[in-house]
Amino acid sequence: MTEAKPGEPVLNKDLLTPDRVVALIPGLKLKLLAEWRYKKTGPRYYKVGRIILYPFDDLEVWFEGLERGGDPDD
């Protein structure tokens, strides 16, 4: 995946549809992803008309923030 530089337009980022996001995260359902959008929680996204797009880099950062437990130094 290409890294977008600060100030670089969003369209230069890798953008994922909700179907692709659900395919990347085991157990995640489209209904839950839609609920997160409604509640304004979950990963950042863009809305173009009815099209929902998630920047891959933002999705990765959001997912890394969900890490729980364990000591990375063990």
N, CA, C and O atoms as CSV, one atom per row, in Angstrom:
chain,resi,resn,atom,element,x,y,z
A,1,MET,N,N,0.845,-1.178,0.000
A,1,MET,CA,C,0.000,0.000,0.000
A,1,MET,C,C,0.895,1.248,0.000
A,1,MET,O,O,1.956,1.272,0.624
A,2,THR,N,N,0.447,2.258,-0.701
A,2,THR,CA,C,1.233,3.473,-0.759
A,2,THR,C,C,0.931,4.349,0.443
A,2,THR,O,O,-0.208,4.434,0.900
A,3,GLU,N,N,1.961,4.993,0.941
A,3,GLU,CA,C,1.826,5.904,2.081
A,3,GLU,C,C,1.523,7.299,1.549
A,3,GLU,O,O,2.229,7.792,0.669
A,4,ALA,N,N,0.493,7.934,2.068
A,4,ALA,CA,C,0.193,9.315,1.712
A,4,ALA,C,C,1.051,10.230,2.572
A,4,ALA,O,O,1.171,10.024,3.780
A,5,LYS,N,N,1.637,11.221,1.962
A,5,LYS,CA,C,2.463,12.184,2.688
A,5,LYS,C,C,1.564,13.253,3.296
A,5,LYS,O,O,0.475,13.504,2.780
A,6,PRO,N,N,2.004,13.897,4.399
A,6,PRO,CA,C,1.201,14.972,4.982
A,6,PRO,C,C,0.882,16.031,3.933
A,6,PRO,O,O,1.762,16.459,3.187
A,7,GLY,N,N,-0.364,16.445,3.880
A,7,GLY,CA,C,-0.785,17.446,2.916
A,7,GLY,C,C,-1.119,16.880,1.551
A,7,GLY,O,O,-1.596,17.607,0.679
A,8,GLU,N,N,-0.876,15.596,1.353
A,8,GLU,CA,C,-1.180,14.949,0.078
A,8,GLU,C,C,-2.686,14.707,-0.011
A,8,GLU,O,O,-3.315,14.381,0.995
A,9,PRO,N,N,-3.271,14.861,-1.195
A,9,PRO,CA,C,-4.711,14.657,-1.335
A,9,PRO,C,C,-5.146,13.244,-0.932
A,9,PRO,O,O,-4.411,12.274,-1.122
A,10,VAL,N,N,-6.343,13.153,-0.379
A,10,VAL,CA,C,-6.897,11.871,0.071
A,10,VAL,C,C,-6.983,10.874,-1.082
A,10,VAL,O,O,-6.799,9.675,-0.873
A,11,LEU,N,N,-7.253,11.339,-2.266
A,11,LEU,CA,C,-7.429,10.424,-3.397
A,11,LEU,C,C,-6.152,9.679,-3.754
A,11,LEU,O,O,-6.200,8.719,-4.524
A,12,ASN,N,N,-5.012,10.097,-3.215
A,12,ASN,CA,C,-3.770,9.362,-3.431
A,12,ASN,C,C,-3.633,8.205,-2.448
A,12,ASN,O,O,-2.700,7.410,-2.560
A,13,LYS,N,N,-4.560,8.098,-1.475
A,13,LYS,CA,C,-4.525,7.021,-0.491
A,13,LYS,C,C,-5.267,5.808,-1.043
A,13,LYS,O,O,-6.049,5.921,-1.987
A,14,ASP,N,N,-5.013,4.648,-0.441
A,14,ASP,CA,C,-5.772,3.453,-0.765
A,14,ASP,C,C,-7.093,3.527,-0.014
A,14,ASP,O,O,-7.108,3.593,1.215
A,15,LEU,N,N,-8.191,3.518,-0.739
A,15,LEU,CA,C,-9.516,3.645,-0.152
A,15,LEU,C,C,-10.260,2.319,-0.251
A,15,LEU,O,O,-10.263,1.674,-1.300
A,16,LEU,N,N,-10.895,1.916,0.858
A,16,LEU,CA,C,-11.592,0.639,0.924
A,16,LEU,C,C,-13.086,0.849,1.111
A,16,LEU,O,O,-13.507,1.744,1.844
A,17,THR,N,N,-13.877,0.029,0.452
A,17,THR,CA,C,-15.319,0.032,0.674
A,17,THR,C,C,-15.606,-0.722,1.970
A,17,THR,O,O,-14.753,-1.468,2.451
A,18,PRO,N,N,-16.801,-0.537,2.542
A,18,PRO,CA,C,-17.147,-1.305,3.744
A,18,PRO,C,C,-17.009,-2.822,3.548
A,18,PRO,O,O,-16.581,-3.523,4.466
A,19,ASP,N,N,-17.362,-3.331,2.375
A,19,ASP,CA,C,-17.207,-4.770,2.110
A,19,ASP,C,C,-15.757,-5.211,2.254
A,19,ASP,O,O,-15.481,-6.280,2.799
A,20,ARG,N,N,-14.843,-4.402,1.774
A,20,ARG,CA,C,-13.419,-4.752,1.866
A,20,ARG,C,C,-12.915,-4.640,3.297
A,20,ARG,O,O,-12.066,-5.428,3.715
A,21,VAL,N,N,-13.429,-3.664,4.060
A,21,VAL,CA,C,-13.040,-3.521,5.467
A,21,VAL,C,C,-13.470,-4.759,6.240
A,21,VAL,O,O,-12.690,-5.317,7.013
A,22,VAL,N,N,-14.716,-5.192,6.032
A,22,VAL,CA,C,-15.257,-6.376,6.710
A,22,VAL,C,C,-14.453,-7.619,6.329
A,22,VAL,O,O,-14.249,-8.500,7.165
A,23,ALA,N,N,-13.998,-7.700,5.089
A,23,ALA,CA,C,-13.196,-8.843,4.653
A,23,ALA,C,C,-11.828,-8.874,5.334
A,23,ALA,O,O,-11.247,-9.945,5.508
A,24,LEU,N,N,-11.313,-7.711,5.717
A,24,LEU,CA,C,-9.989,-7.633,6.358
A,24,LEU,C,C,-10.016,-7.967,7.846
A,24,LEU,O,O,-9.016,-8.438,8.388
A,25,ILE,N,N,-11.146,-7.731,8.517
A,25,ILE,CA,C,-11.223,-7.909,9.973
A,25,ILE,C,C,-12.148,-9.083,10.283
A,25,ILE,O,O,-13.366,-8.954,10.162
A,26,PRO,N,N,-11.589,-10.222,10.679
A,26,PRO,CA,C,-12.402,-11.410,10.951
A,26,PRO,C,C,-13.490,-11.132,11.986
A,26,PRO,O,O,-13.229,-10.549,13.038
A,27,GLY,N,N,-14.710,-11.557,11.672
A,27,GLY,CA,C,-15.825,-11.418,12.592
A,27,GLY,C,C,-16.582,-10.106,12.495
A,27,GLY,O,O,-17.695,-10.006,13.010
A,28,LEU,N,N,-16.007,-9.091,11.845
A,28,LEU,CA,C,-16.684,-7.806,11.701
A,28,LEU,C,C,-17.803,-7.940,10.669
A,28,LEU,O,O,-17.614,-8.555,9.620
A,29,LYS,N,N,-18.948,-7.375,10.964
A,29,LYS,CA,C,-20.110,-7.428,10.074
A,29,LYS,C,C,-20.421,-6.029,9.541
A,29,LYS,O,O,-20.134,-5.029,10.198
A,30,LEU,N,N,-21.007,-5.970,8.352
A,30,LEU,CA,C,-21.386,-4.694,7.760
A,30,LEU,C,C,-22.335,-3.911,8.665
A,30,LEU,O,O,-22.243,-2.687,8.759
A,31,LYS,N,N,-23.243,-4.617,9.328
A,31,LYS,CA,C,-24.213,-3.955,10.209
A,31,LYS,C,C,-23.505,-3.224,11.350
A,31,LYS,O,O,-23.873,-2.098,11.685
A,32,LEU,N,N,-22.492,-3.856,11.949
A,32,LEU,CA,C,-21.756,-3.221,13.043
A,32,LEU,C,C,-20.963,-2.021,12.529
A,32,LEU,O,O,-20.917,-0.983,13.189
A,33,LEU,N,N,-20.347,-2.152,11.375
A,33,LEU,CA,C,-19.598,-1.043,10.779
A,33,LEU,C,C,-20.534,0.143,10.524
A,33,LEU,O,O,-20.163,1.289,10.776
A,34,ALA,N,N,-21.738,-0.126,10.031
A,34,ALA,CA,C,-22.731,0.929,9.799
A,34,ALA,C,C,-23.167,1.561,11.119
A,34,ALA,O,O,-23.362,2.774,11.193
A,35,GLU,N,N,-23.318,0.748,12.153
A,35,GLU,CA,C,-23.689,1.261,13.481
A,35,GLU,C,C,-22.609,2.196,14.016
A,35,GLU,O,O,-22.915,3.243,14.587
A,36,TRP,N,N,-21.349,1.816,13.830
A,36,TRP,CA,C,-20.245,2.677,14.263
A,36,TRP,C,C,-20.292,4.022,13.542
A,36,TRP,O,O,-20.047,5.066,14.148
A,37,ARG,N,N,-20.608,3.995,12.240
A,37,ARG,CA,C,-20.703,5.266,11.504
A,37,ARG,C,C,-21.829,6.114,12.075
A,37,ARG,O,O,-21.662,7.319,12.264
A,38,TYR,N,N,-22.968,5.502,12.349
A,38,TYR,CA,C,-24.122,6.211,12.893
A,38,TYR,C,C,-23.790,6.843,14.246
A,38,TYR,O,O,-24.175,7.979,14.521
A,39,LYS,N,N,-23.070,6.090,15.089
A,39,LYS,CA,C,-22.705,6.565,16.427
A,39,LYS,C,C,-21.453,7.431,16.431
A,39,LYS,O,O,-21.053,7.957,17.470
A,40,LYS,N,N,-20.836,7.575,15.254
A,40,LYS,CA,C,-19.587,8.344,15.100
A,40,LYS,C,C,-18.459,7.763,15.946
A,40,LYS,O,O,-17.679,8.490,16.562
A,41,THR,N,N,-18.394,6.444,15.958
A,41,THR,CA,C,-17.279,5.724,16.576
A,41,THR,C,C,-16.645,4.866,15.486
A,41,THR,O,O,-17.098,4.888,14.342
A,42,GLY,N,N,-15.632,4.131,15.819
A,42,GLY,CA,C,-14.991,3.282,14.815
A,42,GLY,C,C,-14.016,4.059,13.959
A,42,GLY,O,O,-13.663,5.194,14.280
A,43,PRO,N,N,-13.578,3.449,12.867
A,43,PRO,CA,C,-12.557,4.074,12.025
A,43,PRO,C,C,-13.082,5.280,11.246
A,43,PRO,O,O,-14.275,5.379,10.959
A,44,ARG,N,N,-12.174,6.190,10.913
A,44,ARG,CA,C,-12.513,7.351,10.075
A,44,ARG,C,C,-12.941,6.883,8.700
A,44,ARG,O,O,-12.479,5.855,8.205
A,45,TYR,N,N,-13.826,7.646,8.091
A,45,TYR,CA,C,-14.272,7.318,6.747
A,45,TYR,C,C,-14.656,8.598,6.015
A,45,TYR,O,O,-14.806,9.661,6.617
A,46,TYR,N,N,-14.810,8.469,4.716
A,46,TYR,CA,C,-15.280,9.558,3.872
A,46,TYR,C,C,-16.591,9.123,3.244
A,46,TYR,O,O,-16.793,7.941,2.967
A,47,LYS,N,N,-17.484,10.081,3.018
A,47,LYS,CA,C,-18.756,9.784,2.377
A,47,LYS,C,C,-18.880,10.665,1.144
A,47,LYS,O,O,-18.833,11.892,1.231
A,48,VAL,N,N,-19.037,10.022,-0.001
A,48,VAL,CA,C,-19.201,10.718,-1.270
A,48,VAL,C,C,-20.572,10.310,-1.800
A,48,VAL,O,O,-20.725,9.235,-2.379
A,49,GLY,N,N,-21.559,11.165,-1.602
A,49,GLY,CA,C,-22.931,10.768,-1.923
A,49,GLY,C,C,-23.317,9.618,-1.005
A,49,GLY,O,O,-23.336,9.767,0.217
A,50,ARG,N,N,-23.624,8.475,-1.600
A,50,ARG,CA,C,-23.943,7.284,-0.807
A,50,ARG,C,C,-22.749,6.341,-0.662
A,50,ARG,O,O,-22.856,5.289,-0.031
A,51,ILE,N,N,-21.637,6.714,-1.236
A,51,ILE,CA,C,-20.451,5.855,-1.220
A,51,ILE,C,C,-19.648,6.119,0.052
A,51,ILE,O,O,-19.313,7.263,0.361
A,52,ILE,N,N,-19.347,5.054,0.779
A,52,ILE,CA,C,-18.537,5.134,1.999
A,52,ILE,C,C,-17.158,4.576,1.662
A,52,ILE,O,O,-17.045,3.501,1.073
A,53,LEU,N,N,-16.112,5.309,2.037
A,53,LEU,CA,C,-14.736,4.888,1.766
A,53,LEU,C,C,-13.878,5.064,3.016
A,53,LEU,O,O,-13.930,6.098,3.682
A,54,TYR,N,N,-13.099,4.046,3.318
A,54,TYR,CA,C,-12.202,4.055,4.469
A,54,TYR,C,C,-10.763,4.109,3.971
A,54,TYR,O,O,-10.347,3.218,3.231
A,55,PRO,N,N,-9.985,5.130,4.354
A,55,PRO,CA,C,-8.567,5.143,4.001
A,55,PRO,C,C,-7.847,3.996,4.729
A,55,PRO,O,O,-7.958,3.867,5.949
A,56,PHE,N,N,-7.123,3.181,3.991
A,56,PHE,CA,C,-6.442,2.021,4.567
A,56,PHE,C,C,-5.515,2.434,5.704
A,56,PHE,O,O,-5.508,1.791,6.754
A,57,ASP,N,N,-4.739,3.489,5.515
A,57,ASP,CA,C,-3.792,3.920,6.549
A,57,ASP,C,C,-4.507,4.302,7.845
A,57,ASP,O,O,-4.038,3.971,8.934
A,58,ASP,N,N,-5.639,4.997,7.732
A,58,ASP,CA,C,-6.412,5.381,8.915
A,58,ASP,C,C,-7.012,4.155,9.586
A,58,ASP,O,O,-7.088,4.089,10.813
A,59,LEU,N,N,-7.435,3.192,8.791
A,59,LEU,CA,C,-7.984,1.948,9.327
A,59,LEU,C,C,-6.920,1.198,10.120
A,59,LEU,O,O,-7.205,0.654,11.187
A,60,GLU,N,N,-5.704,1.169,9.604
A,60,GLU,CA,C,-4.593,0.516,10.311
A,60,GLU,C,C,-4.303,1.191,11.647
A,60,GLU,O,O,-4.116,0.514,12.658
A,61,VAL,N,N,-4.264,2.513,11.655
A,61,VAL,CA,C,-4.000,3.267,12.887
A,61,VAL,C,C,-5.104,3.001,13.900
A,61,VAL,O,O,-4.820,2.760,15.073
A,62,TRP,N,N,-6.355,3.042,13.466
A,62,TRP,CA,C,-7.491,2.770,14.353
A,62,TRP,C,C,-7.392,1.361,14.929
A,62,TRP,O,O,-7.592,1.162,16.127
A,63,PHE,N,N,-7.087,0.392,14.083
A,63,PHE,CA,C,-7.010,-0.999,14.523
A,63,PHE,C,C,-5.886,-1.197,15.535
A,63,PHE,O,O,-6.067,-1.906,16.525
A,64,GLU,N,N,-4.736,-0.585,15.301
A,64,GLU,CA,C,-3.612,-0.695,16.235
A,64,GLU,C,C,-3.986,-0.126,17.605
A,64,GLU,O,O,-3.495,-0.604,18.627
A,65,GLY,N,N,-4.848,0.887,17.632
A,65,GLY,CA,C,-5.282,1.471,18.884
A,65,GLY,C,C,-6.195,0.567,19.703
A,65,GLY,O,O,-6.481,0.864,20.863
A,66,LEU,N,N,-6.653,-0.530,19.111
A,66,LEU,CA,C,-7.536,-1.475,19.809
A,66,LEU,C,C,-6.762,-2.545,20.569
A,66,LEU,O,O,-7.362,-3.349,21.283
A,67,GLU,N,N,-5.451,-2.564,20.428
A,67,GLU,CA,C,-4.628,-3.609,21.069
A,67,GLU,C,C,-4.841,-3.603,22.569
A,67,GLU,O,O,-4.882,-2.546,23.199
A,68,ARG,N,N,-4.977,-4.797,23.138
A,68,ARG,CA,C,-5.197,-4.956,24.569
A,68,ARG,C,C,-4.288,-6.045,25.127
A,68,ARG,O,O,-3.983,-7.030,24.455
A,69,GLY,N,N,-3.861,-5.843,26.378
A,69,GLY,CA,C,-3.148,-6.881,27.127
A,69,GLY,C,C,-1.776,-7.221,26.576
A,69,GLY,O,O,-1.367,-6.755,25.513
A,70,GLY,N,N,-1.083,-8.049,27.341
A,70,GLY,CA,C,0.237,-8.501,26.931
A,70,GLY,C,C,1.287,-7.422,27.061
A,70,GLY,O,O,0.980,-6.230,27.089
A,71,ASP,N,N,2.513,-7.852,27.140
A,71,ASP,CA,C,3.643,-6.936,27.212
A,71,ASP,C,C,4.480,-7.159,25.968
A,71,ASP,O,O,5.016,-8.252,25.781
A,72,PRO,N,N,4.608,-6.155,25.113
A,72,PRO,CA,C,5.357,-6.346,23.867
A,72,PRO,C,C,6.824,-6.683,24.088
A,72,PRO,O,O,7.497,-7.137,23.163
A,73,ASP,N,N,7.341,-6.463,25.327
A,73,ASP,CA,C,8.742,-6.753,25.604
A,73,ASP,C,C,8.954,-8.204,26.044
A,73,ASP,O,O,10.098,-8.626,26.213
A,74,ASP,N,N,7.876,-8.977,26.235
A,74,ASP,CA,C,8.024,-10.383,26.654
A,74,ASP,C,C,8.414,-11.259,25.503
A,74,ASP,O,O,8.581,-12.466,25.675
